[in-house]
Protein backbone atom coordinates (compact mmCIF):
# COMPACT_ATOMS: atom_id res chain seq x y z
CA UNK A 1 0.00 0.00 0.00
CA UNK A 2 1.56 3.27 -1.11
CA UNK A 3 2.02 5.88 1.60
CA UNK A 4 3.52 8.73 -0.48
CA UNK A 5 6.33 10.00 1.80
CA UNK A 6 7.12 13.71 1.82
CA UNK A 7 10.07 15.00 -0.24
CA UNK A 8 13.32 14.47 1.67
CA UNK A 9 11.85 11.69 3.80
CA UNK A 10 12.00 8.90 1.23
CA UNK A 11 13.50 5.55 2.18
CA UNK A 12 14.52 2.69 -0.09
CA UNK A 13 11.47 0.51 -0.62
CA UNK A 14 8.95 3.32 -0.10
CA UNK A 15 6.10 3.38 -2.58
CA UNK A 16 3.73 6.05 -3.79
CA UNK A 17 0.89 6.48 -6.26
CA UNK A 18 0.96 9.17 -8.93
CA UNK A 19 -2.55 9.45 -10.37
CA UNK A 20 -3.07 12.93 -11.85
CA UNK A 21 -6.79 12.30 -12.39
CA UNK A 22 -7.43 9.80 -9.63
CA UNK A 23 -10.58 7.90 -10.57
CA UNK A 24 -11.99 10.72 -12.73
CA UNK A 25 -9.93 10.42 -15.91
CA UNK A 26 -12.89 11.41 -18.10
CA UNK A 27 -12.45 12.30 -21.78
CA UNK A 28 -15.54 14.46 -22.29
CA UNK A 29 -17.50 15.07 -25.49
CA UNK A 30 -16.52 17.81 -27.95
CA UNK A 31 -13.25 18.70 -26.26
CA UNK A 32 -11.37 21.62 -27.88
CA UNK A 33 -7.74 21.06 -28.80
CA UNK A 34 -6.37 23.13 -25.92
CA UNK A 35 -8.39 21.08 -23.41
CA UNK A 36 -6.99 17.87 -24.89
CA UNK A 37 -3.51 19.38 -24.63
CA UNK A 38 -4.04 20.23 -20.96
CA UNK A 39 -5.20 16.67 -20.30
CA UNK A 40 -2.21 15.19 -22.11
CA UNK A 41 0.24 17.36 -20.17
CA UNK A 42 -1.33 16.46 -16.85
CA UNK A 43 -1.80 12.75 -17.49
CA UNK A 44 1.50 12.02 -19.26
CA UNK A 45 4.52 13.68 -17.59
CA UNK A 46 6.91 12.12 -20.13
CA UNK A 47 5.15 13.89 -23.02
CA UNK A 48 6.62 17.36 -23.40
CA UNK A 49 4.89 20.22 -25.20
CA UNK A 50 7.90 20.60 -27.49
CA UNK A 51 7.44 17.01 -28.67
CA UNK A 52 7.00 17.16 -32.43
CA UNK A 53 3.79 15.11 -32.24
CA UNK A 54 2.14 17.05 -29.39
CA UNK A 55 0.05 19.35 -31.59
CA UNK A 56 -1.10 16.48 -33.82
CA UNK A 57 -2.18 14.45 -30.78
CA UNK A 58 -4.21 17.44 -29.57
CA UNK A 59 -5.91 17.76 -32.98
CA UNK A 60 -6.66 14.05 -33.27
CA UNK A 61 -7.74 13.76 -29.63
CA UNK A 62 -10.19 16.63 -30.04
CA UNK A 63 -11.48 15.18 -33.33
CA UNK A 64 -12.24 11.78 -31.77
CA UNK A 65 -14.45 13.42 -29.10
CA UNK A 66 -16.66 15.03 -31.78
CA UNK A 67 -18.99 12.27 -32.94
CA UNK A 68 -20.50 14.16 -35.88
CA UNK A 69 -17.08 15.01 -37.29
CA UNK A 70 -15.92 11.40 -37.05
CA UNK A 71 -19.04 10.10 -38.78
CA UNK A 72 -18.69 12.70 -41.53
CA UNK A 73 -15.09 11.61 -42.08
CA UNK A 74 -16.21 7.99 -42.55
CA UNK A 75 -18.40 8.97 -45.52
CA UNK A 76 -15.64 8.35 -48.12
CA UNK A 77 -15.22 4.80 -46.81
CA UNK A 78 -18.99 4.25 -46.97
CA UNK A 79 -19.12 5.61 -50.52
CA UNK A 80 -16.25 3.35 -51.60
CA UNK A 81 -18.10 0.33 -50.16
CA UNK A 82 -21.36 1.34 -51.82
CA UNK A 83 -19.59 1.75 -55.16
CA UNK A 84 -18.05 -1.71 -54.85
CA UNK A 85 -21.54 -3.18 -54.43
CA UNK A 86 -23.45 -1.02 -56.90
CA UNK A 87 -21.00 -0.40 -59.73
CA UNK A 88 -18.13 -2.86 -59.32
CA UNK A 89 -20.29 -5.98 -59.02
CA UNK A 90 -18.57 -7.10 -55.82
CA UNK A 91 -19.25 -10.71 -54.78
CA UNK A 92 -21.12 -9.46 -51.69
CA UNK A 93 -23.72 -7.65 -53.80
CA UNK A 94 -26.40 -10.34 -53.88
CA UNK A 95 -26.25 -11.07 -50.16
CA UNK A 96 -26.23 -7.37 -49.32
CA UNK A 97 -29.31 -6.64 -51.44
CA UNK A 98 -31.18 -9.65 -50.05
CA UNK A 99 -30.40 -8.54 -46.50
CA UNK A 100 -31.65 -5.01 -47.15
CA UNK A 101 -34.96 -6.46 -48.37
CA UNK A 102 -35.29 -9.03 -45.59
CA UNK A 103 -32.80 -8.78 -42.70
CA UNK A 104 -32.08 -12.23 -41.30
CA UNK A 105 -29.35 -14.81 -40.92
CA UNK A 106 -29.37 -16.70 -44.18
CA UNK A 107 -26.02 -18.44 -44.64
CA UNK A 108 -23.10 -20.29 -43.15
CA UNK A 109 -19.47 -19.90 -44.11
CA UNK A 110 -17.08 -22.68 -45.06
CA UNK A 111 -16.40 -23.33 -41.39
CA UNK A 112 -20.10 -23.98 -40.75
CA UNK A 113 -20.46 -20.77 -38.77
CA UNK A 114 -23.66 -18.69 -39.03
CA UNK A 115 -23.39 -15.44 -40.96
CA UNK A 116 -25.98 -12.83 -41.98
CA UNK A 117 -24.60 -12.96 -45.50
CA UNK A 118 -21.19 -13.60 -47.01
CA UNK A 119 -19.36 -10.29 -47.32
CA UNK A 120 -16.38 -11.76 -49.21
CA UNK A 121 -14.00 -9.50 -47.25
CA UNK A 122 -15.57 -6.33 -48.63
CA UNK A 123 -15.07 -4.24 -45.47
CA UNK A 124 -11.58 -5.51 -44.64
CA UNK A 125 -10.54 -5.06 -48.28
CA UNK A 126 -11.76 -1.46 -48.32
CA UNK A 127 -9.96 -0.65 -45.09
CA UNK A 128 -6.77 -2.20 -46.47
CA UNK A 129 -7.16 -0.17 -49.67
CA UNK A 130 -6.99 3.14 -47.80
CA UNK A 131 -4.42 1.96 -45.24
CA UNK A 132 -2.00 0.81 -47.94
CA UNK A 133 -2.20 4.18 -49.69
CA UNK A 134 -1.36 5.90 -46.39
CA UNK A 135 1.64 3.62 -45.78
CA UNK A 136 0.33 1.31 -43.04
CA UNK A 137 1.61 -2.26 -43.03
CA UNK A 138 4.60 -1.51 -45.23
CA UNK A 139 6.94 -3.25 -42.82
CA UNK A 140 9.56 -0.50 -42.82
CA UNK A 141 11.82 -1.04 -39.82
CA UNK A 142 13.82 1.96 -38.52
CA UNK A 143 17.54 1.43 -39.04
CA UNK A 144 18.36 1.65 -35.33
CA UNK A 145 15.48 -0.52 -34.16
CA UNK A 146 16.17 -3.80 -32.37
CA UNK A 147 13.22 -6.07 -31.77
CA UNK A 148 13.88 -8.08 -28.61
CA UNK A 149 10.95 -10.47 -28.75
CA UNK A 150 10.31 -14.14 -29.44
CA UNK A 151 9.42 -15.39 -32.86
CA UNK A 152 7.29 -18.36 -33.72
CA UNK A 153 8.94 -19.32 -36.93
CA UNK A 154 6.96 -19.84 -40.13
CA UNK A 155 5.27 -23.22 -40.59
CA UNK A 156 6.93 -24.97 -37.66
CA UNK A 157 4.37 -23.87 -35.03
CA UNK A 158 6.77 -25.10 -32.32
CA UNK A 159 9.96 -23.90 -30.71
CA UNK A 160 10.86 -20.35 -29.76
CA UNK A 161 14.15 -18.56 -30.12
CA UNK A 162 15.15 -15.03 -29.14
CA UNK A 163 16.15 -12.82 -32.04
CA UNK A 164 17.28 -9.19 -32.34
CA UNK A 165 15.59 -8.61 -35.71
CA UNK A 166 13.44 -10.40 -38.27
CA UNK A 167 16.43 -10.52 -40.60
CA UNK A 168 18.51 -12.34 -37.99
CA UNK A 169 16.20 -15.32 -38.48
CA UNK A 170 16.57 -15.06 -42.24
CA UNK A 171 13.06 -13.61 -42.54
CA UNK A 172 11.81 -10.55 -44.38
CA UNK A 173 10.01 -7.85 -42.42
CA UNK A 174 6.28 -8.78 -42.47
CA UNK A 175 3.83 -6.70 -44.47
CA UNK A 176 0.07 -6.22 -44.40
CA UNK A 177 -2.53 -6.59 -41.65
CA UNK A 178 -1.85 -9.24 -39.01
CA UNK A 179 -4.44 -10.94 -36.84
CA UNK A 180 -4.02 -11.06 -33.07
CA UNK A 181 -4.90 -13.72 -30.55
CA UNK A 182 -4.84 -12.98 -26.84
CA UNK A 183 -3.78 -9.81 -25.08
CA UNK A 184 -0.34 -8.83 -26.29
CA UNK A 185 2.02 -6.97 -23.99
CA UNK A 186 5.08 -5.03 -25.10
CA UNK A 187 4.48 -6.04 -28.70
CA UNK A 188 1.47 -3.71 -28.95
CA UNK A 189 3.63 -0.61 -28.58
CA UNK A 190 6.83 -1.98 -30.08
CA UNK A 191 5.42 -3.83 -33.06
CA UNK A 192 1.80 -2.99 -33.89
CA UNK A 193 2.08 0.75 -33.24
CA UNK A 194 5.83 1.30 -33.53
CA UNK A 195 6.09 -0.44 -36.90
CA UNK A 196 2.81 0.87 -38.30
CA UNK A 197 0.58 -2.20 -38.54
CA UNK A 198 -3.18 -1.93 -38.46
CA UNK A 199 -4.57 -5.14 -37.01
CA UNK A 200 -7.56 -7.46 -37.06
CA UNK A 201 -8.45 -8.22 -33.45
CA UNK A 202 -11.24 -10.82 -33.15
CA UNK A 203 -10.33 -11.40 -29.51
CA UNK A 204 -11.16 -7.83 -28.49
CA UNK A 205 -14.80 -8.82 -27.95
CA UNK A 206 -18.04 -8.35 -29.82
CA UNK A 207 -18.82 -4.96 -28.27
CA UNK A 208 -15.34 -3.58 -28.97
CA UNK A 209 -15.31 -4.82 -32.55
CA UNK A 210 -12.43 -6.37 -34.45
CA UNK A 211 -12.12 -3.47 -36.94
CA UNK A 212 -13.00 -0.50 -34.73
CA UNK A 213 -9.49 0.92 -34.36
CA UNK A 214 -9.07 0.69 -38.13
CA UNK A 215 -12.29 2.64 -38.55
CA UNK A 216 -11.00 5.31 -36.15
CA UNK A 217 -7.88 5.74 -38.25
CA UNK A 218 -9.81 5.65 -41.51
CA UNK A 219 -11.77 8.64 -40.20
CA UNK A 220 -8.53 10.44 -39.31
CA UNK A 221 -7.17 9.83 -42.82
CA UNK A 222 -10.27 11.41 -44.36
CA UNK A 223 -10.89 14.23 -41.89
CA UNK A 224 -8.60 16.82 -43.54
CA UNK A 225 -7.14 17.69 -40.15
CA UNK A 226 -4.26 20.23 -40.31
CA UNK A 227 -1.72 17.65 -39.18
CA UNK A 228 2.01 18.24 -39.20
CA UNK A 229 2.72 14.57 -39.94
CA UNK A 230 1.16 11.80 -41.99
CA UNK A 231 -1.30 9.66 -40.04
CA UNK A 232 0.95 6.61 -40.24
CA UNK A 233 3.86 8.51 -38.63
CA UNK A 234 1.65 9.66 -35.76
CA UNK A 235 0.45 6.08 -35.35
CA UNK A 236 4.06 4.85 -35.18
CA UNK A 237 4.95 7.58 -32.69
CA UNK A 238 2.36 6.11 -30.29
CA UNK A 239 4.75 3.20 -29.81
CA UNK A 240 7.43 5.49 -28.34
CA UNK A 241 8.76 5.50 -24.78
CA UNK A 242 6.92 8.72 -23.82
CA UNK A 243 3.41 7.45 -24.47
CA UNK A 244 2.65 5.93 -21.07
CA UNK A 245 2.39 6.78 -17.41
CA UNK A 246 3.13 4.36 -14.57
CA UNK A 247 0.99 5.10 -11.53
CA UNK A 248 2.84 3.07 -8.90
CA UNK A 249 6.36 4.22 -8.04
CA UNK A 250 9.03 2.82 -5.72
CA UNK A 251 12.03 4.64 -4.22
CA UNK A 252 15.00 2.53 -5.26
CA UNK A 253 18.46 2.49 -6.78
CA UNK A 254 18.57 1.70 -10.48
CA UNK A 255 21.20 2.48 -13.11
CA UNK A 256 23.27 4.22 -10.45
CA UNK A 257 20.42 6.57 -9.47
CA UNK A 258 18.25 6.50 -6.37
CA UNK A 259 14.89 8.03 -7.25
CA UNK A 260 11.24 7.18 -7.91
CA UNK A 261 11.15 4.41 -10.48
CA UNK A 262 8.14 2.67 -11.96
CA UNK A 263 7.11 -0.29 -9.83
CA UNK A 264 6.98 -3.58 -11.69
CA UNK A 265 4.38 -4.73 -12.29
CA UNK A 266 2.55 -1.43 -12.07
CA UNK A 267 -0.79 0.05 -12.91
CA UNK A 268 -0.35 2.18 -16.00
CA UNK A 269 -2.20 3.87 -18.83
CA UNK A 270 -1.23 5.11 -22.29
CA UNK A 271 -2.02 7.89 -24.75
CA UNK A 272 -3.49 5.19 -27.00
CA UNK A 273 -6.09 4.48 -24.31
CA UNK A 274 -6.99 8.13 -23.84
CA UNK A 275 -7.55 8.84 -27.55
CA UNK A 276 -8.45 5.46 -29.08
CA UNK A 277 -9.22 2.87 -26.42
CA UNK A 278 -10.95 4.62 -23.52
CA UNK A 279 -13.12 2.53 -21.21
CA UNK A 280 -16.86 2.98 -21.69
CA UNK A 281 -17.92 5.29 -18.86
CA UNK A 282 -21.58 4.25 -18.55
CA UNK A 283 -23.65 1.14 -19.14
CA UNK A 284 -26.98 0.97 -20.92
CA UNK A 285 -28.82 1.98 -17.74
CA UNK A 286 -26.76 5.16 -17.39
CA UNK A 287 -24.82 3.99 -14.34
CA UNK A 288 -21.07 3.43 -14.21
CA UNK A 289 -20.06 0.52 -16.43
CA UNK A 290 -18.48 -2.57 -14.93
CA UNK A 291 -15.31 -1.89 -16.92
CA UNK A 292 -14.94 1.62 -15.51
CA UNK A 293 -15.55 0.33 -11.98
CA UNK A 294 -13.01 -2.47 -12.41
CA UNK A 295 -10.32 -0.11 -13.76
CA UNK A 296 -11.03 3.28 -12.18
CA UNK A 297 -7.57 4.64 -13.04
CA UNK A 298 -8.03 4.23 -16.81
CA UNK A 299 -9.30 6.94 -19.19
CA UNK A 300 -13.03 6.65 -19.84
CA UNK A 301 -15.52 8.30 -22.17
CA UNK A 302 -18.83 8.05 -24.02
CA UNK A 303 -17.55 9.36 -27.35
CA UNK A 304 -15.49 7.83 -30.16
CA UNK A 305 -12.31 7.66 -28.09
CA UNK A 306 -14.14 4.59 -26.75
CA UNK A 307 -14.28 1.77 -29.36
CA UNK A 308 -17.42 0.26 -27.85
CA UNK A 309 -19.33 3.50 -28.42
CA UNK A 310 -18.14 3.87 -32.02
CA UNK A 311 -18.81 0.22 -32.82
CA UNK A 312 -22.34 0.48 -31.41
CA UNK A 313 -23.10 3.62 -33.44
CA UNK A 314 -21.79 2.00 -36.63
CA UNK A 315 -24.23 -0.88 -36.52
CA UNK A 316 -22.46 -3.02 -33.93
CA UNK A 317 -25.59 -3.79 -31.93
CA UNK A 318 -28.38 -6.37 -32.14
CA UNK A 319 -31.09 -3.77 -32.76
CA UNK A 320 -29.51 -2.31 -35.88
CA UNK A 321 -31.45 -4.47 -38.37
CA UNK A 322 -34.71 -3.20 -36.84
CA UNK A 323 -33.77 0.47 -37.04
CA UNK A 324 -31.59 0.66 -40.17
CA UNK A 325 -32.32 3.49 -42.59
CA UNK A 326 -31.26 3.30 -46.22
CA UNK A 327 -30.96 7.10 -46.39
CA UNK A 328 -28.30 7.06 -43.67
CA UNK A 329 -25.04 8.50 -45.10
CA UNK A 330 -23.18 5.55 -43.56
CA UNK A 331 -25.75 2.89 -44.44
CA UNK A 332 -23.45 0.49 -46.32
CA UNK A 333 -20.71 0.70 -43.71
CA UNK A 334 -23.18 0.09 -40.89
CA UNK A 335 -24.70 -2.95 -42.57
CA UNK A 336 -21.28 -4.52 -43.10
CA UNK A 337 -20.18 -3.76 -39.54
CA UNK A 338 -23.46 -5.20 -38.25
CA UNK A 339 -22.76 -8.43 -40.15
CA UNK A 340 -19.38 -8.73 -38.41
CA UNK A 341 -20.98 -7.98 -35.05
CA UNK A 342 -23.70 -10.61 -35.45
CA UNK A 343 -21.29 -13.28 -36.64
CA UNK A 344 -18.85 -12.66 -33.80
CA UNK A 345 -21.66 -12.43 -31.25
CA UNK A 346 -23.29 -15.67 -32.35
CA UNK A 347 -20.01 -17.52 -32.23
CA UNK A 348 -19.19 -16.24 -28.75
CA UNK A 349 -22.69 -16.91 -27.40
CA UNK A 350 -22.90 -20.43 -28.81
CA UNK A 351 -19.34 -21.43 -27.97
CA UNK A 352 -18.50 -21.95 -31.64
CA UNK A 353 -15.74 -19.32 -31.74
CA UNK A 354 -12.53 -20.78 -33.10
CA UNK A 355 -9.21 -19.46 -31.93
CA UNK A 356 -6.85 -17.95 -34.43
CA UNK A 357 -4.52 -20.81 -33.60
CA UNK A 358 -7.17 -23.35 -34.67
CA UNK A 359 -7.63 -21.63 -37.99
CA UNK A 360 -4.00 -22.23 -38.88
CA UNK A 361 -3.33 -25.62 -37.31
CA UNK A 362 -6.32 -27.31 -38.92
CA UNK A 363 -6.88 -27.78 -42.68
CA UNK A 364 -9.19 -25.26 -44.33
CA UNK A 365 -12.63 -26.79 -45.08
CA UNK A 366 -12.33 -25.67 -48.69
CA UNK A 367 -9.58 -27.80 -50.31
CA UNK A 368 -8.98 -25.00 -52.82
CA UNK A 369 -8.01 -22.55 -50.08
CA UNK A 370 -4.70 -22.60 -48.26
CA UNK A 371 -3.71 -20.16 -45.52
CA UNK A 372 0.04 -19.96 -45.11
CA UNK A 373 1.67 -18.31 -42.13
CA UNK A 374 4.53 -16.03 -43.06
CA UNK A 375 5.44 -14.58 -39.65
CA UNK A 376 4.35 -15.10 -36.06
CA UNK A 377 5.41 -13.07 -33.07
CA UNK A 378 4.77 -14.65 -29.68
CA UNK A 379 4.12 -12.43 -26.67
CA UNK A 380 3.77 -14.24 -23.34
CA UNK A 381 4.08 -17.87 -22.33
CA UNK A 382 1.93 -20.87 -21.51
CA UNK A 383 -1.82 -20.43 -21.35
CA UNK A 384 -1.42 -16.64 -21.36
CA UNK A 385 0.51 -16.68 -24.59
CA UNK A 386 -0.60 -14.15 -27.17
CA UNK A 387 0.30 -14.14 -30.85
CA UNK A 388 0.46 -11.73 -33.76
CA UNK A 389 0.13 -13.63 -37.03
CA UNK A 390 0.83 -12.53 -40.59
CA UNK A 391 -0.43 -14.87 -43.29
CA UNK A 392 -1.34 -15.13 -46.95
CA UNK A 393 -4.39 -16.83 -48.44
CA UNK A 394 -3.95 -18.80 -51.65
CA UNK A 395 -6.82 -20.02 -53.83
CA UNK A 396 -6.41 -22.63 -56.52
N, C-alpha and C positions, 0 to 999 in steps of 0.2 A: 504494500500500500504506500503510494507516494506521500511524502510529508512536506515537500517543497521547502527546504531550508532557506534561510535568509542569506543574501550575498555575504561572503566572508566567513560563513559558519558551515560550509559544506565539508563533509567527510567522505572518504572513499566508501563507496557502496550506497550512499544516499541516492534516493530516487525522487523524481518530481514529474508532474504532468504539465505539459504545455499545450493547452487547448484554447486557441484564440477565440473560438466561438462557443466553447462549451458544448451543450447539447442543442444549440440553436443555429446550426450552420445551414441556414435557409437561403436558397437561391430563388429569389422572388420573381414574379412575372414582370416582363417589360422593363428589365433593368437597363438604365443608360450605361454607356461605355465607362464613364468615370466611376460609377458605382461598382461595376465589375472590377475595375482596376483597384479600387479601395479594398474590395473583398480579397482579391488575389494577393495584394501586399500584406494584408493582415493574416491571411490563412497560410501563406507560403513564404516564410522568412528567407529561404534560399533563392527566391525569384526576385531579382533586383529590377528597378524601373528602367535601368539603362540596358537591360537585356534586349537584344535585337527583336525578340518575338513578343515582348510585353504588349505593345500596342495592338498587334494582330490578335492576341489572346483576348484582349478587352473587346475588340470588335466582334470576334466570333462568339465570345461568351454572351455579350449583349444580344446578338442575333438569335442565339438558341433559346433565349427567354421570351422572344416575341413569336408566338405561335403563328399568327397570320403571315408574317414575313417568311417563316420556314415553309409553310404550306405553299405560298406563292412561288418560292424558289424550287419546289418539287414539280412544278408544272411542266418544265421541259422534259423531265423524265417520264411523266405521265403521257405527254404528247408523243414521245418516242415509242412508248409501249403501244399506244393506240394506233400509231402508224404501222407498227409491225403486224398488228392484227388486221387492220382494215385494208392497207395497201400493199403490204409485203407478203401477204398470204402465209403468215407464220403458222406452224403446226398446231399452235394452241387455239387457233381461230374458232374451230367448230365447237370445242368444249366451252370456250368463253361465251360464245353466242347462245349456246344451249343453257348455260347457267344463268345468263341474264334473263332469259325467258322463263326459266323454272329453276330457281336456286335449290339444289339438293346435292347430296353425295351420290355420284353416279358411276364411279369407276374405282378400280384398284390399279396400283402400279405393278411393275414386274416382281416386286418383293411381296405381293399380296396385301399391301397396306392400303387402307381406304383413303381415297383422295376425292376432292370435290370435282375436279376435272384435271386432266394432264396438262400441265403448263409448258412442258418441253423446255424447261430452263429459260423461259422468256424473261422473267424478272432478273434472275442472276446474270443472264447474258447482257441485259441492258445496263445493269450496274457496272459490269466489267467493261463494257464499251466506253463509258465515261471515265472510269477509273484509269484505264489504260492510256487514254489520251492525256490525262493529268500527270501520269508518271508513277502511279501506284503499282506495286508488284513487279517492278522492273528488276529487283534483285541487285541493286547497285550497293556494294559494300564500301563504306569509307576506307580510305587507304590505311588509316591508323587504327582500325577497329579490330579487336580481338574477341572472338566469341567463345567464352569459356563455359560451354554447356556440354551436355551429352547428346550424342547423335544415335538414332536408331537407323542403322544403315539400310539402304534400299534393298528390298526383297527379302532380306534375311529374317526380319521380324524377331530376332533374338540377339542378345549380346550387345553391351554398351561399351563405348570407349571414349575417354575424354579427348577433345580435339580443340586446338586454338582457332581454327577456321574451317570453313567448308572445304577449301582447297587442300587442306592438310590431309583430308581423307580421300583425295582424288575426286572430289565431287564439285560440280559447278554450283554457283550460287542459285538457289531456287527462285523461280519466277511464278507469277500468277497469284491466285487467291487460295490460301490453304484452308483446311477445315480443322477445327479444334475439338478435342475431347478432354473433358475435365477442366479444372481450374488451374491455369498455368500461373507460375510465380514470376520469377525474374524475366522469363522469356517474353512476357507481355510488353514490358518496357524496352527490353534490349533487342528483341527480334521483331515482333508485330509492329510496334510503333517505330522503334529506332531504325528499322530497315524499310519501313514504308509499305507494309502488307495490309491491305484490307482482309477481312477474314469472315468465313462462314462459321457461325457458332451455334450449332443445334443444341448444345448442352446448356445454353444460357437460360432456357426455360420458355414456355409458350407465351407468357405475358411480356417478357423482355423482347422476344423475337430474334431470329437468327440473322436477319439482315438489317436490324435497326440502326446500328452504328454506321453501316454503309449508306443508309438513307440520310442520316445526319450529314455525312460528308458530301453526299450528292447535292444536298441543298446548299451547302457552303460553296461548292464549285459553281453553282448557278445563281448565286445571290448577288453577284456584282459588288461584293464588299470591297472597300478601298484598302486591300491588304498590301503589305510591304513585301510579302513572300508568297510563292505558290502554295496552294493548299497542301500539297504533298510534303513540302519542306516544313511547314508548321506541324503537320502530323508527325513527321520524324523527330522534330524537336521535343515532342511530348514524351520521348523515350530518354531524355537527358537526365542528368543527376540532380537538377534543380526543380524537378517537377513534383516532388513529394514533401510531406511533412510528417516526421515521427513525433508522436504525442508523448510517449514515455521516454524519459531521459534518466541516465545514471551517471553519477560523478565517479569517474574512473580514469586511470592512466591508459593511454592508447597512442601509439606512434610517437612516444616521447612527450605527450602532452596530457596533463591532468585537467579535465574540463567536463562539461556535460556532453555525453555522447548518447546516441540513440540506443536505447535498450533493445536487446534482441532475445526473443521476438518482441515486437512492439506494435501497439496500435498505430495505424498510419492512415493517411489519405493522400490523394493525388489530384493534380489539376485535371487529369482525364475524368475523374469522378465528379468534380465540380461542374464541368462544362458538358460532358457527354454521358456520364453514367451515374447521375445523382439518384439517391434512393427516393422512391415514391413517398411523399410526405404523408398523404392521407389515403385511407381505404375507401371503398365504395359508400360506406355509411358516413363519411366525413370525419371520422375519428382518426387518430394517428395510426398509420399502417404498422403491421407487425414488423416489417423490415426496418422502419425508422426507429421503432422501440428497441429492436434487437441490436442496432448499431447506431446509438444516439450521437456518436462523434462524427459520423459521415455526413457529407453534404446531402441535402434533400431538397426536393422541389415538386411542383405540379405543372411544370412546363416541359419543353422539349429538350432540356438538359437531362431529363429522366426518360430513358428508353421505353419504359412501360407506358408512359403517357403518350409518347409519339406513336408507338405501335398500336395502342388502342384507337387513337384518332385516325390511323391510316387503315382501318378495317380489321385490326387484330383483336376482335372481340366476337363472341358468339351471336350477338344481336345484329351484326352488320347486314346479313342477308335480308333481314326484315325491314331495315331502314334505308337500304342503299338507294341512291338517287342518280339516275343516268345523266343528269345535268350537272352533277358535281364536277368541278374542274379536275379533280384527282380520281375520277371514277375508276379508270382502268387500273391505276396503281393500287387503289384500295381493294378492288376485287382480287387481284393477284396476291396481295399481302394477306387477305382474308383466307385464301386457299391454303397458303403456307401455315397460317395460324390453326385452321381446322385440322389439317393433316397432323401437325405436330401435337395438337391437343388430344386428338383421338388416340394417337399412338401412346402418349404418356398416360392417358386415362385408362386404356385397355391393357397396358403392360406390353404392348407390341413393339415399343421403341427399340431399335437396334443400335448398339453402340457403333461409333465410327470404326472401332477395332474390328467388329464383326463384319462390317461391310468389306473390309479388305482381306480378312483371313478366310472368308468363305467364297466359293465361286459365285459369280454373278448369275442370277436366274436365267438371263438371256445369254445363250452361248455365243452370240455375235458381239457381245459387249465384254470388254476387258478393262478393268481399272488397274493401272500400274502405278505403284508408289515410286516417286522419284526421290523424295527427301522426307525424313521424319526427325523432328527434334523432340526429345523426351525431357520432361520437366517434372521432377518428383520421382518417388520410388514406390514400389509395392502397390497396394490397393489405391493409394492416393496419386498414383502416377498420372500425369496429364501428357497429352501429345499434340503436336502441331504437324499436320500431314499435308504435303504437297503431292498431287497425283495427276495423271493424265488418263483420259478415257478414250479408248480406241474402239471403233465399230467396224466390223467386217461385213 
